[in-house]
């Protein structure tokens, strides 16, 4: 598998994991803490992939990492939206300021990527060949069917791996 394919697969898995956390947070948490959400998603993935305790711990660590990054991003979202709103109100679009906002966000992603990738690597390296095949099928089906949560009834990661 090419390095670019591995990176794309890793991003899709992380997106799927975070998507499952996000979907559950939007559609059924009713007051769940981030820790409870991680436990919920970990339980679902554990059942679907039949994870052993070490694999479950590795996935839980990955999910906690993703949730922490999502919470951090959410905390700065309002400030970013205010900055973008101010840019749109100016009589002349300040390209330099817009580029600065994009570069700051890109820098945040670049700073967090190694942490997510290393946590993902630990989880993926702990999977058996059969579990990896199940995961690859999920990614393939997820991408082919365009599951993005826009009005579709599905349960995130766990819905496609039966």
N, C-alpha and C positions, 0 to 999 in steps of 0.2 A: 504494500500500500504506500503510495507516495506521501511525502510529508504534508503536502497541501490537502490531500484527502483525509489524512489523520487529523489535521487541524480543523477541517470542516466538520468531520464526524464528532470531534471533541466539542466544538461549539454547539452543534445540534443536540448533543447529549446534555450539555449544560443548559442550553435553552429549554430542552424538554423538561429537565429537572426543575428549573426555575419556573417554567411555564406551568408545571403541575402545582407548584407551591402558589404561584400567582392565581391560577384558576381556582384553586381551592379557597384562597383568601377572598376572592371575589364572589364565590358562589356557595359558600357553606361554612365559613368559619364562625360566624356569629360570635365574635369576641375571642377567638383563639389567639394566643400569643404566637410570636414567631417560632418559639421552641415547640409549641404544640403542633404547628404546621409542619415543621421538620419531622416530628415524630409521625404524623399522619402520612406524609409522603414516603418516609422511610419504610413504614409498615406496608404500604401498598407495593412499593418496589420489591421489598423483601419477599412478599407473597408471590408476585409475578415472576421473579427471577429465581426464587427459592434460594435466597442468600443465606450463607452460614453466618455465624456471629461476627467473624472478622470482616466479612464483606459488608455486612449490615453496618458495622461501625465505620468502615471506609466510606460507604454511601452517606451515612449520617453526617460525617465530617464534611463531605462535599456539599451536601444540602445546606449545612450550617454556614459554610463559606459563602455560598451563593446568596443565601438570605441576608447575611450581614452586609454584603456588597449592595444588594437591592435596597436595604434599609438606609444605608449611607447615601445611595443615589437619590432615594426619595426625599431625604432630609434637605438636599440641596436643590431639589426640583423647583420649588417655589421661587427661590432666588433667580434661577435661570429663566424661569417664565417671566419674572418681573423685568429682567434685563432685556429679554427678547421683545417684550411689550414696549419698553422704552425705545428700543431701536425702531420699532414699527411706527411709533408716534413722531419720530423726528422727521422734519421736512425732507432731509436727504439721508438715505440709508448709509450708515456708518459701516463700511465694509471691513475696516480694520478691527473695529469692536466686535463685529459678528465673527470674524475669523478668530479673534482672541477667545470668544466663548466656545467655539468649536474646538479649538486647540486645547483649551482647559479640560473639556469633556474627554477628548481623545487621550490626553495625558492621564486622566483618572482611569480610563479603560486600560491603557498600557501598563499602569502601575499595578492593577489588580489581576491582569491576565496571568502572570506567572503563578500566582497563588492558586487560581482556579485550575490552571492546567496541571500543576503538580498534584493537587488534590484529586483531580479527575484521573490522572495517571495511576495514582495509588489504587483507586477504586477499580479502574479497568484492568490493571495488572493482576488484581486479585480474582477476577472472574475466570470461570472455566470456559473451554471452547464452546460448549453448548450455550452457556449464558451469554457469551459474546455474540453468538449467532442469533439468539433471541433479541438482543439489543440491536443488532444490525437490521434485523427484520422490522423492528419497531421504527427505526430511523428511516428505513427505505419506505415503509408504508406511510409514515407520518409526512414525509416529504412528497410522496406521490399523491396523496389525498388532500394535501394542502390544509391540514388541520391547524388553524390559527386561532380558534376560539371565537370567531366572529359569527355568533348566532348558532353555532353548531352545538348539539348536545353530545358532549364527550367528557370523560373524566381525566383529562390530561394524559400523562404518561401511561397510567394503568389501563386506560380504556382500549388501547390497541394491542396489547400483549396478552392474548388469551390462551 
